[in-house]
Amino acid sequence: MPSFVLASASPARLATLRSAGVEPVVIVSGVDESQLEGLPPAELALQLAELKCAAVAARDDLPAEALVLGCDSVLELDGEAHGKPADAPEAVRRWRAMRGRAGVLHTGHCLREAGSGRVAAAAASTTVHFADVSDEEIDAYVATGEPLHVAGAFTVDGLGGAFVTGIEGDHHNVVGVSLPLLRELLAELGASWTDLWSSTEEPSSGALEA
């Protein structure tokens, strides 16, 4: 079994993979996300995923057969890409702009075989409909701190779930990793999704810095 590495510090991505029977080793890329600007939202998510994946796959302590997955998510609203809000006031402004509307959550996925450098990459896009929440609800939600740690300033699998009224597309993609797309990328590299279920890797206790 080749090692499977998740190049992301996202607890939601790790939890999604674990719930699907996959136990990755977590290695955080440390990539500076601000280096890419002016790209369309879906392209931005994909290129950031590729950067994170390449940074981790370049480590010389990975076995040649290791498969490294890099992911990055942004929310597209009015044609602009929104990642994690910088602070609470920005999160409040985001929610006031989002409420009662729909946005598109783009998640870039890049899968790379460490030894050969072979790559399979694509972005998945899911439309998210937001509730027409009140100012008081927005303030209370932002005060929890949750919106500050996630792309688009919302979750569907946490406190923000009650503020999402509908989803068009893959639910897992909104959490941070599209399992159907990952299965397709694995197949492109000649690997099987079901083989990952039989991984004998010990569960990772935390994230390792690249």
WOFENJO-V75254 format. One record per residue. N is the residue number from 0. PHI is phi in whole degrees, -180 to 180 (* if undefined). D_FIRST is the distance of its C-alpha to the first C-alpha in Angstrom with 2 decimals. Layout:
n->N phi->PHI d_first->D_FIRST
n->N phi->PHI d_first->D_FIRST
//
This chain:
n->0 phi->* d_first->0.00
n->1 phi->-67 d_first->3.79
n->2 phi->-68 d_first->6.39
n->3 phi->-117 d_first->8.79
n->4 phi->-117 d_first->12.35
n->5 phi->-102 d_first->15.57
n->6 phi->-90 d_first->18.50
n->7 phi->-157 d_first->21.12
n->8 phi->-91 d_first->23.22
n->9 phi->-67 d_first->24.03
n->10 phi->-63 d_first->23.94
n->11 phi->-68 d_first->24.33
n->12 phi->-64 d_first->21.22
n->13 phi->-62 d_first->19.16
n->14 phi->-65 d_first->20.98
n->15 phi->-64 d_first->20.46
n->16 phi->-65 d_first->16.67
n->17 phi->-62 d_first->16.77
n->18 phi->-67 d_first->19.29
n->19 phi->-95 d_first->17.08
n->20 phi->90 d_first->14.35
n->21 phi->-112 d_first->12.15
n->22 phi->-115 d_first->12.19
n->23 phi->-82 d_first->12.07
n->24 phi->-86 d_first->13.26
n->25 phi->-100 d_first->16.75
n->26 phi->-132 d_first->18.46
n->27 phi->-79 d_first->21.88
n->28 phi->-74 d_first->22.98
n->29 phi->75 d_first->26.67
n->30 phi->-69 d_first->27.77
n->31 phi->-80 d_first->31.46
n->32 phi->-71 d_first->31.67
n->33 phi->-77 d_first->35.39
n->34 phi->-74 d_first->34.97
n->35 phi->-110 d_first->34.67
n->36 phi->-141 d_first->37.82
n->37 phi->75 d_first->39.76
n->38 phi->-98 d_first->36.93
n->39 phi->-58 d_first->36.89
n->40 phi->-52 d_first->34.87
n->41 phi->-64 d_first->31.97
n->42 phi->-68 d_first->31.75
n->43 phi->-62 d_first->31.96
n->44 phi->-61 d_first->29.02
n->45 phi->-69 d_first->26.91
n->46 phi->-67 d_first->27.98
n->47 phi->-66 d_first->27.41
n->48 phi->-62 d_first->23.84
n->49 phi->-66 d_first->23.40
n->50 phi->-63 d_first->25.06
n->51 phi->-64 d_first->22.93
n->52 phi->-63 d_first->19.67
n->53 phi->-63 d_first->21.07
n->54 phi->-63 d_first->22.34
n->55 phi->-78 d_first->19.07
n->56 phi->-64 d_first->17.07
n->57 phi->-78 d_first->19.88
n->58 phi->-62 d_first->19.16
n->59 phi->-86 d_first->18.87
n->60 phi->-100 d_first->16.78
n->61 phi->-93 d_first->13.56
n->62 phi->-66 d_first->11.06
n->63 phi->-59 d_first->11.75
n->64 phi->-87 d_first->8.47
n->65 phi->-62 d_first->8.91
n->66 phi->-107 d_first->10.24
n->67 phi->-112 d_first->13.53
n->68 phi->-110 d_first->15.71
n->69 phi->-110 d_first->19.42
n->70 phi->-136 d_first->22.00
n->71 phi->-154 d_first->25.75
n->72 phi->-122 d_first->28.40
n->73 phi->-140 d_first->32.15
n->74 phi->-102 d_first->34.87
n->75 phi->-96 d_first->37.30
n->76 phi->-139 d_first->40.85
n->77 phi->55 d_first->43.88
n->78 phi->79 d_first->41.80
n->79 phi->-108 d_first->40.70
n->80 phi->-93 d_first->37.28
n->81 phi->-125 d_first->37.11
n->82 phi->-96 d_first->34.39
n->83 phi->-76 d_first->34.92
n->84 phi->-66 d_first->38.66
n->85 phi->-71 d_first->40.06
n->86 phi->-159 d_first->42.17
n->87 phi->-63 d_first->43.75
n->88 phi->-58 d_first->46.62
n->89 phi->-67 d_first->44.29
n->90 phi->-63 d_first->42.27
n->91 phi->-64 d_first->45.60
n->92 phi->-62 d_first->46.64
n->93 phi->-59 d_first->43.39
n->94 phi->-67 d_first->43.82
n->95 phi->-67 d_first->47.45
n->96 phi->-81 d_first->46.49
n->97 phi->-85 d_first->43.66
n->98 phi->-59 d_first->45.41
n->99 phi->74 d_first->46.52
n->100 phi->-127 d_first->44.57
n->101 phi->-126 d_first->41.23
n->102 phi->-130 d_first->38.74
n->103 phi->-116 d_first->35.55
n->104 phi->-93 d_first->32.34
n->105 phi->-103 d_first->30.19
n->106 phi->-123 d_first->26.58
n->107 phi->-82 d_first->25.03
n->108 phi->-126 d_first->21.27
n->109 phi->-133 d_first->19.65
n->110 phi->-115 d_first->16.02
n->111 phi->-132 d_first->15.42
n->112 phi->-86 d_first->12.92
n->113 phi->-58 d_first->13.97
n->114 phi->-72 d_first->14.45
n->115 phi->-85 d_first->16.12
n->116 phi->80 d_first->17.78
n->117 phi->-64 d_first->17.34
n->118 phi->-131 d_first->18.38
n->119 phi->-130 d_first->18.86
n->120 phi->-146 d_first->21.38
n->121 phi->-168 d_first->23.92
n->122 phi->-112 d_first->26.10
n->123 phi->-111 d_first->26.72
n->124 phi->-129 d_first->30.25
n->125 phi->-133 d_first->31.66
n->126 phi->-83 d_first->35.37
n->127 phi->-120 d_first->36.33
n->128 phi->-102 d_first->39.81
n->129 phi->-104 d_first->41.35
n->130 phi->-70 d_first->44.08
n->131 phi->-84 d_first->47.52
n->132 phi->-75 d_first->47.21
n->133 phi->-83 d_first->50.22
n->134 phi->-59 d_first->50.78
n->135 phi->-66 d_first->50.68
n->136 phi->-67 d_first->47.26
n->137 phi->-61 d_first->45.94
n->138 phi->-61 d_first->47.43
n->139 phi->-66 d_first->46.02
n->140 phi->-67 d_first->42.50
n->141 phi->-63 d_first->42.56
n->142 phi->-64 d_first->43.97
n->143 phi->-72 d_first->40.81
n->144 phi->89 d_first->38.92
n->145 phi->-59 d_first->36.07
n->146 phi->-63 d_first->37.02
n->147 phi->-76 d_first->36.91
n->148 phi->-109 d_first->33.17
n->149 phi->-136 d_first->31.98
n->150 phi->-62 d_first->32.43
n->151 phi->82 d_first->35.54
n->152 phi->66 d_first->36.81
n->153 phi->-152 d_first->35.64
n->154 phi->-130 d_first->32.95
n->155 phi->-108 d_first->32.55
n->156 phi->-112 d_first->30.58
n->157 phi->-141 d_first->33.02
n->158 phi->-63 d_first->36.75
n->159 phi->-80 d_first->37.13
n->160 phi->-59 d_first->36.04
n->161 phi->-72 d_first->39.69
n->162 phi->-98 d_first->40.69
n->163 phi->-111 d_first->38.50
n->164 phi->-92 d_first->40.34
n->165 phi->-172 d_first->38.04
n->166 phi->-137 d_first->34.94
n->167 phi->-113 d_first->34.63
n->168 phi->127 d_first->31.04
n->169 phi->-78 d_first->27.64
n->170 phi->-60 d_first->28.20
n->171 phi->-62 d_first->24.75
n->172 phi->-62 d_first->25.60
n->173 phi->-70 d_first->28.59
n->174 phi->-69 d_first->26.58
n->175 phi->142 d_first->24.57
n->176 phi->-150 d_first->21.52
n->177 phi->-84 d_first->21.88
n->178 phi->-66 d_first->19.16
n->179 phi->-62 d_first->20.48
n->180 phi->-68 d_first->20.53
n->181 phi->-61 d_first->17.02
n->182 phi->-59 d_first->15.92
n->183 phi->-67 d_first->18.13
n->184 phi->-67 d_first->16.88
n->185 phi->-60 d_first->13.23
n->186 phi->-62 d_first->14.85
n->187 phi->-60 d_first->16.90
n->188 phi->-95 d_first->14.04
n->189 phi->81 d_first->12.70
n->190 phi->-109 d_first->9.85
n->191 phi->-109 d_first->10.45
n->192 phi->-58 d_first->11.61
n->193 phi->-69 d_first->11.25
n->194 phi->-64 d_first->7.51
n->195 phi->-67 d_first->7.73
n->196 phi->-65 d_first->10.08
n->197 phi->-94 d_first->8.05
n->198 phi->-58 d_first->6.48
n->199 phi->-103 d_first->8.02
n->200 phi->-61 d_first->9.24
n->201 phi->-71 d_first->12.98
n->202 phi->-54 d_first->15.06
n->203 phi->-75 d_first->16.56
n->204 phi->-86 d_first->20.28
n->205 phi->-178 d_first->21.48
n->206 phi->-86 d_first->21.32
n->207 phi->-103 d_first->21.17
n->208 phi->-78 d_first->23.66
n->209 phi->-75 d_first->22.70
//
